[in-house]
Amino acid sequence: MRYIVFSCTLMLLACNTSYYKMAKMYPPKSAYSVGANPDYSNLNNWAAHPYKNDPADSIPKPLRANYHPDSSVDVFFIHPTTYTEKQKIFGWNAPVTDAELNAKTDYSTILYQASIFNEVGRVFAPRYRQAHLSAYFPVTKSDSLQAMAAFQEAYDDVKAAFSYYLQHYNHGRPIIIASHSQGSTHAIRLLKEFFDGHPLQQQLVAAYVVGMPVAEAQFNSLKACTTPQQTGCICSWRSFREGYIPAYVNKEHFRAIVTNPLTWRSNEPDTSRFANEGAVLKNFNKVIPNVVNAMVEKNILWMQRPKFFGSFLLHTKNYHIADLNFFYVNIRENVAARKNTFIELKK
């Protein structure tokens, strides 16, 4: 089947990505239904899977020479919201069968985010009936109820996919949980239900739960990562311009896990941009060093205005879309370090 490549802007700066739209005519989107529970024995219901070629296998060109893949660990990646159209044409949840939405997902978050983890292990990223972006911003009581139901439906799919993965693919292998934004909303529940105080916690290399607040008190046994090679722990952060604290953060009455993704040490909360080994932004095959610094400020991560070509046009103070991409190489290296420590400790 033939694809036409076209370009679209994804919310901000990190992923002005190319994705594929089917050239063949489709029925109007309103003709689709969200459909039955996804069958995770079908590879089409995985955005990334080791048994098929997908964008998560991609490697930025400057990193290819030193690419040494290892398949001893599995990465379960939960993608962020890509169902963002204002019309909310599918209702509160998107189907997993829409070719255009799947292509948008694959050539944005799967390419630019899930690929960070492809050197340390096999990447599994399920498609799920994701909640529409507006579910995070309900206006009426009815909206709130429907939003809660939408998130529940989305999580039910993520849980089903993870359960299928455990039964058919894991076979006792170490696991890394990675997520962003809506994916992190679901990852928090997944960690609580499957890992926190459960036998599976012994298989957890680390969790990178990014773009949503993770309360320190959320878990009984799982703790924040405080050193670069610590295992069985959680890394999390949300990115904003230095000096800016959103109103909703000021209203938070809990202490969140905030990791500095340049030092990875709780006793080194601040560092300069020169510790940043490389961001991957608009051009996937270009790695840009020294783009941003990082400093922990209470429940969030602050950074100065990013330094890359054209960054003077960047006026937003919320860097959510680039939570992972600003630190692409540093995350990639840290995941490898934790994996090596985990494997060594298990010998």
N, C-alpha and C positions, 0 to 999 in steps of 0.2 A: 504494500500500500504506500502511496506516495505522500510525502510531507512537504510543506512549504515553510521555510524558515522565516520568521519575522521577529521584530524586536519590540520589546515593551519595557516600560519603566516600572519597577516594583517599589512603590511607596517612597523610596528615598534614594540612597546612593549606592548601597553595597551591591545591588544586583540589578543593574540595567541589562538584564539577561536576554538571551535569545531562547525562545521556545518554539515548539512545533505545533502548527494547526493543521488539521486534516483538510486536504484539498477537496475531498469528496463532500457533497452536500449532505447535511444531517437534518433530521426532523427538528422543528423548533425546540428549544430547551424545555419549554413547558410540557412537551410530550414525554419527557423523562419522568420517572418516579425515583425516589431515593432507593427503593427496592429492598429486597430481602437482605438478611445478614450476609456479609461477604464470605465467600468460601476461600479460606487461606491455603487450601491445597492447590488453588489455581494461581500460577505465577503472575497472571495479569493483575491480581489484587495485591501485589507488592510493588511499590515504587522502586525499591532496591532489594536485590536478592542475589546471593552468591551463585545461584544456578542460572542466571541470565545476565546479559550485558546491559548495563544501565548507567546513567550519568554519575552515580556514586563511585564508579570505577575510575573516573577521570582524575588526572594528576596535572596540576599546573606545570607548564613546560619547564620553568626554572628548577623544579623539584624532581624532575624525572631521572636525572643522572644518579641521584643518591636514593632512589626508590628501592626499598628492600621489603617487599610485602611478607606478612606473616599471617598464617591462617589458624593460629593456635587459640585465638580469642574471637568472640562474637560481639558485634556492636548492634544493639537494637536502637534504631534512631526513629524518633517520633517527630514528624515534620510540623511546622507552624501552619497558620491559617493561610490558605491560598484562595479560599472562597470569599471574595471581597467585593463582588459587584454590588452596586447600590440596589439594583432591582431585586436582589435576593430571589432569583428566578426559580430556584429549587425549593424555596421555603427555608426553614431554619437549618437544615442539614443538606449537604451536597452528596450526590451519589458517587460511588467509586467507579462508575462506568462511563463517565463523560470524558471523551477523548481530549477535548480542549482543556478542561480543568486539569486532567492528569498530565498533559504536556506542560502546562504552566507550572505544576508542582515539580515535575521531573527536571526541568531546565532552569529552575530557580533554586529552591531550597535543597533538592537532592544533589544537584551539581555543585552549588556553592557552599553548602553546609555539610551534608552527609559525607562528601568526599574528603573532608578533613580527617576522617577516621579510617580511610581505606588501607592504610599501611599497617595498622596494628591487627587487623582481623577482618572477618567476613561481615559485611554490612547488610542488615535486614531492616527495611523500612516499609511498614505496611501502609497501604491505602486505607483510609477509614472515612466514615461518613462525618466529616468534619463539620463543626458548628460554624455558621456564618459569623463573620467578624462582628456584626452588630450584636451578637449574643453577649459580648463583653460590655455593651452600653445600652442596657434595657431602659426604656423610657417609662413604661406603664407597668402595673402589677401583672397584667397579662403577658407582657413582654418578658418579665422576669421569670415567670413560670415556664414559658416556652423556651427561654434561654437555658434554664436549668435542665429541661428535658432534652434539649439539643446537645448539651455537654454530656449528659448521661449516655445518650445514644452513641456519641463519638467515642466515649471511654469504653463502652461495651465492645466496640469493634477493636480498639487497641488491646483491650484485655483478651479478647478472643484470638487476636493475632499472636500475642505473646504466649498464650497458652498453647496454641498450635506449634509455635516455634519451640517451646520447651519440650513438647511431646515428640516432635518429629526431627528436630535439627540439633538441639543443644547437646545431648548426651554427656552432660557433666562438664561442659567447657566453661571457662571463665567468661563473664559477661560484662560489657560496658553499656550503660544506659546513657543515651545522648538525646537531647531535645531542645527545641526552641519555641518560645511563645505558647500558642495553644498546645503544641506538643508537650511543653513543660507542665501545663495544667494537668494533662493526663499522666505524665511521668511521675508527678508527685503521688498521685493515687496508686500508680503501679508499684512504685517503690514501697509504699506503705502496705499494700496488700500482699505483695510477693516476697519482699526482702526484709523489711524491718522486723527483726526478731524472729525471722523464719530461717529454716535451713539454707535457703537459696542465698542468704546474705553472705555465706562463705564463698560463693562463686562470684561475688561482685568485685570487679577490679576497681571501678569508680563510676560515679554518675555525674554527668555534665548537664545540669538542669538549668537552662539559661533563658533569660528574658522574662521570667515571672518570679515573684518573691517566694522564697522557700523559707518558711519560719523555722528557726532553730528548734523550737519546741514541737515541731510537726511529728517528729519521729522519736521512738523510744531508744533504739539501738544505733541507728545510723547517725553519724555526726558529720560536721563540716570538715573538709580537708584543710589541714593547717600547714602542711609541708608538701614540696613538689612530688615526692615519691610515695606518699601515704596511699594506702589502698583501702577499699571497702568504705569509702566516704563520699561526700557530695561536694561538688563545685557549683557555684551559682553566682550570677551577677546580672545587673541591669545597667545600661550605659546611657549617660547624660553628659551634657556640657558642664564643665566646671562652674560652680556657682548656682546651678539650677537644681531646684528640688520641686518636683511636681506636687500639686496640692494633694493628690491622693496618697503620695508617699508620706506627707506630713500627718495624714490621718491614720497611718498604720500604727497599731498598738502592739506590735510584736517586734522581736529582733530577728532580722533576716540573715541568712547565710550570704555573705558577700566575699567572693574570692577575687584576688588581684590576678588576672590571667597573664601577667608578665613576670611576677615573682613567685606566685603560688604559695606564699608564706604569710601566715597571719601576723607575724612579727615584722613584716616588710610591706605595709599597706600601700605605700606610695613608691612610684618609680618613674623615671623619665621615659620619653618616647624612644630613646636610643636602646632600650632593652627590647623594643618591639622588632622582632626578626622578620616580620612580613605580613602584610594584609593582602587579601585578594578581594578586589572590589569589582568595578565594571567589567574589566577584561580578565577573564578567568586565567589566562595564560601569562599574566603579569603579576609578579609578587613585589609589593611596595614596602620597603622597610621604613621604620621610624615614623609611621603614620600618626599614631597617638600614644600618649602616656597613659597611665592608669593610677588612680588613687581611690582608696576606699573612703567613703563618706557616709557613715551610719549605715542605712539600708540600701545604698546604691553605689555605683561606681562612677566616678567623675573622670573626665578627660578634657584637655584643652582642645581648641579647634583643630580638627584633623589637618594634616599637611600632605596634600596630594594635588596634582594638577587640576585646577578648577574648584578647589575646596573653598575659595573665597565666595562662591555662589551658594554655599551651604549655610542656611540661616536657622535651621531647626536646632533645638537644644535637646531633642530626644533622639538618641542614636540607636533605638531599639532594633531597627532592621539590620544593623551592622554589629550586633552583639558578638557574633562569632567571627564575622569576616575581618574585623579590625585586628583580630589576634590569630589569624588562620595558622601561621607557622608555629607560633608559640603553643597553641593548643595541640597541634599535631605532634610536636616534640614532647609535650607533657604527657599526652596519652601513651606514647611509646615508653616513657620513663616509668609510669605507673604499671604498665603491662609487664615490663621487664622485672620490676620489683615483685609483682604478684607471682609471676612464674618462678622466680628464684626462691621465694618464700615457700612455695608449694613443693619444692624438690625434697 
